[in-house]
């Protein structure tokens, strides 16, 4: 079965930004994937661990957020959003093969 990305939520505009939360399979560490995606694809996103105001690896939220990413799509035109999304998915598909 092919690994899936899940959209957790889409935030309404607050102070000029839009965000999509993405949940990766639990085996994916978002911090490690971020490094991989920047180095190999030039793709940047906010790893979930950077958004947790109360970091605690021992609780359920701390554990789950390690496999999440927050993606901002403010100020992107449709074509840039399409290209960025395609590259993000391509980076994910490539990365997942390195950790299997």
Order of alpha helices (4+ residues) and beta strands (2+ residues): beta-beta-alpha-beta-alpha-beta-alpha
